[in-house]
Structures are given as C-alpha cells and as structure tokens.
C-alpha cells in the first residue's frame, strides 16, 4: 500500500490515480489515514459488484436472442 499526503494528492491527482493502478493508495491528513483510493476493478471485487450495463453490452461473444415462446404463452394481454 502506498501513502500519500492530502497535499500531495491535491497537487497531483493523476499521480495518485497511477499509483492506484498497482494497489490501494492511502491518503493521509496530518499523518492520519482519511481515505483510500483504489482502481475500479479492485473496488468492484471488494464490493461484490458485477459488471455494469456498459460492460455487459460490450461483450464479444454471441448471445442467444430467441425467446422461449412456450415460457411466456398466456402472459400477453
């Protein structure tokens, strides 16, 4: 884990984002940890979130689109 003062974070956010690509970055204020910056992949892993709609729509493999009409028979108004 990398440590970064809040002053250094504010002066160069791009640097902090580059550091976060390799692992969590702890931002400190007066020597005390206040925030943690992580990349989106690690955040999704830690929070248990799956891919969002953008990622789901961007998949390269074929998706079956033919509905099973037997399953929805009788539900049409």
SVG drawing of the C-alpha trace seen along z (x, -y; Angstrom):
<svg xmlns="http://www.w3.org/2000/svg" viewBox="-55 -21 59 45">
<polyline fill="none" stroke="black" stroke-width="0.4" points="0.0,0.0 1.2,-3.5 0.8,-6.5 0.1,-9.9 -0.5,-13.1 -3.6,-15.0 -1.5,-17.9 0.4,-15.7 -2.9,-14.2 -4.4,-17.6 -1.4,-18.8 -1.2,-15.8 -4.4,-13.7 -3.1,-12.0 -0.1,-10.7 -2.4,-9.2 -4.6,-7.5 -1.5,-6.0 -0.4,-4.7 -3.8,-3.2 -3.5,-1.0 -0.9,1.1 -2.9,1.2 -4.6,-0.8 -3.4,-4.3 -4.0,-5.7 -4.4,-9.4 -3.4,-11.0 -4.3,-14.3 -1.8,-15.4 -0.4,-11.9 -3.7,-10.1 -5.3,-7.9 -8.5,-9.5 -9.2,-8.0 -8.3,-5.0 -8.1,-5.3 -8.4,-2.1 -8.9,-1.2 -12.3,-0.3 -11.6,3.4 -10.4,3.8 -13.4,1.8 -15.9,4.0 -14.2,7.1 -14.2,5.8 -17.8,4.6 -19.1,7.7 -20.4,5.8 -20.6,7.4 -20.1,5.7 -22.3,2.7 -24.6,2.3 -21.8,0.8 -19.5,3.8 -22.4,6.2 -23.2,4.6 -19.6,4.7 -19.1,8.4 -17.7,10.0 -19.4,13.4 -22.7,14.2 -25.9,14.0 -29.0,16.1 -31.8,13.7 -34.6,16.1 -37.2,16.0 -38.7,19.3 -42.3,18.6 -43.6,21.5 -42.4,19.9 -44.4,16.7 -47.5,18.1 -50.6,16.8 -49.0,13.8 -49.6,11.5 -52.5,9.1"/>
</svg>
